[in-house]
Amino acid sequence: MSSVGDTLGPLLLASVLGAVVGFERELHGRPAGLRTHILLSLGAALFGMVSQGMGATGGDPGRIAAQVVTGIGFIGAGTILHLGGTVRGLTTAASIWTTAAVGLAVGLDRRYWLVAVVATVLAFLTLRLLHLLDDWLRFRRRTQEVEVLLRESPTALGAVIEALAGLHAELQAVRALPTSAPGTRRYTFSLDLPSHLPITRVVETLARCEQVEEVQQV
């Protein structure tokens, strides 16, 4: 780097852009929030600057950048949780991936700075404004509970979850209940149902599952 400004400029810009996306995640109480996104963008920018330096000395500038893309995939995967039939953390994983791309663009070349700024603004608007749409869609859904008695089988619970997924019923929670019938398991499923899906259809669909002994709305 030819000057202190050339060194600090990309790092500061990457930190600010990462903070913009991280601030939105912080507002929603996500584990990967402000500090995580700042560090991700800052680190990616630093790797980009090192890649640029390697290219100036005859090295391959794409080697480090390619490894950054792979490494960010592992970090994003760590934010995804599987809870019953529900997958959480996909949006945060996507924001981590986008933030790293922004930081890498800032670090690689000044010509990409405008692209990085525009991408950051679009990412923030996507997270912030579409969250309102998501809230509206959730308002149109409703929560119901069903109690299911299953035959004791390694595949029984998975079959029920698969049937619910086919109805687009979002599984919020599963609670195991005591049962006196031998060879059976009793569960309560908390479901987030679309407005067009009646609970009676859910009960009828689950009753047709081979592993289900009985099902009723709670």
N, C-alpha and C positions, 0 to 999 in steps of 0.2 A: 504494500500500500504506500502511496506517495506522500500522504500526510495524515495527521491525526483526524482531520475531518473526514477523509476517505474511510478511515477505520471506524470511527464512532457513528457516522451517518447511517450506514446500513443497519448496525446493531440497534441503534435507538429507534429507527423507523420500524424495524421488525418487532421490537418490544411493544411499541405503541399499537401496532396493528394486531398483535397477539392479544393485547389487553382489551381491545374492542370486542373481540369474539369471546374472550374469557369473562368479560364483565356480564355479558348476557347469560352465560352459563352459570355464573355466580348468583345472579338474580333468582334463578330457579333452583338453587341449592344443590347443584350437581357436584359430585366429588372432584371432577376435573374442572376447576373453575379458573379464576383470574391468574393465579400464580402458575398453574400448570400450562395454560395457553401462552403466557408470556415466555416461559422457559422453553417451550416447544418451538415457538417462532424464533426466539433468540438463538437457540441451538442450531436450528435449520439454517438460519442466516449465516452463522459462523461456518457451518459446513460448506455452504455455498461460496463463501469468501475463500475458504481453503481450496475448494475445487477450482475457482477462478485463478488462484495463485499457481496451482499445479499446471493449468493450461498455459500460463505465461512462461513457464520454464520447460515446456515440451512434454509435460505429462498428460495423462488422459483426464480431462475435467469431469467426465461423466461417471467415473468410478465411485467417487464419494457420494455424489447426488443419487445414484442408483441405490446405494446402501441405505441412504436416509429414507427413501420411499419404502424400502422393505422393513426397516426398523420401526417406522411410524405405524405400519400395519400391526405389529405385535403390541405396541402401546395401545392402539385403538381397540384391539381385541380384548385387552384387559379391562376395558370399561363396560363390556357387554355382559349382562347377567341373564341367565335362564331361570325364571321363576315359574315352575309349573309349565303351563302352556304359554306363558308370556315372556317375551324377550324385551329387556330394557337396556338402555344405554347406546342404542344404535345412533341416535342423533348426536350424542356427545362424541362417539367414535368418529362420526363424519366430520364434526367440527374440529377435532384434533387433526385429522387428515388434511382438511382444508387449511388450517392454520400453519401446519408444517409446509405445505406447498407455498403459502404466502411468504413465509420466512425464507424459504429456499430461493424464491424468485427475487426477493430483495437482496440477498447475499450474492447471487450470481452476477447481476449486471444492473446498472442504473436504468437501462432501457426498460426493465421490467417493473420499475417502481410504480408507475401509473397503473399497470395491470394489477399489481398486488393491492393497491389502495382500492381500486374498483371491486376486486374480488372480496376484500374485507367488508366493504359496504354492503355488497349483495349478500354475503354470508350473514351479517348482522340482521339485515332486513328479513332474510328468510327465517332465521331463528325467532326473531321478535314478532313480526307481523303474522307469520303463519301459525305461531303459537296461539294467537287469538282465534284463528280459524279452527284450530284443533280443539280449543275450549268450547267453541260453538258446536262442533260435531259431538263432543263428549256430552254436552248438555242434551243433545237429542237422543242419547243412549240412556239406558236405565239399568240399575243393578238388581239382580234377582238371585235367589239361592235355591239350590235343589239338593236334596239328600239322596244318595245313591248307595245301594247295597250291592257289592260286587263279589263274585266268586274269587277266592284267593288264587291269583294267577300272576305270573310275572308280566303278562301282557295286558291285564285287565285295565289298569289305570291308563296306560297308553292308548288303548282303544277308545276309552271315553273321551280323552283329550282330543284325539283325532276326530271323533264325531262332532265335538264342539267346534273345532276349527273349521269343519265343513259347513257349519251353520253361521260362521263369522261371529260366534259368541266368544268374547274375550275373557279368558280365565284370569280372575283377579287373585283368588286365594283358594287353597284346599286345606280342609281341616279333617283329621282322622277322628272318628267317633268310636266309642266302645260298642261292641256287638256281642250278643249272646249266641248267635248261630255259628256253629263250628264251620270252618272252611270258608269264611266270608270276611269281607272288610267293608266298613261303613264310612262314607265320606260326605262332607258338605262342600259343595262347590259354589263359590261366589262368582257370579257371571255378570259381565257388562254386555248387555244386549242391544243390538241396533233397534231403532224405533219400529221397524217393519217386522221384527221377529217376535211373535208371541211366545210366552213361556210354555204354553201348552205344546207348541211344536217342539220345543227343546225336550220336554218330558217324553213326548211320543218317540222322538229320535233316539234318545238314550234307552228307552224301554226295548227298542228293537236290537240293541247291542247284545251279542251272544253272552258276554260275561256279566251282564246286569241282571240281578235277581229282582230288584224292585227299585223304583225311583218315584220321588214325590217332590212337589214344590214346598219349600219351607215358608 
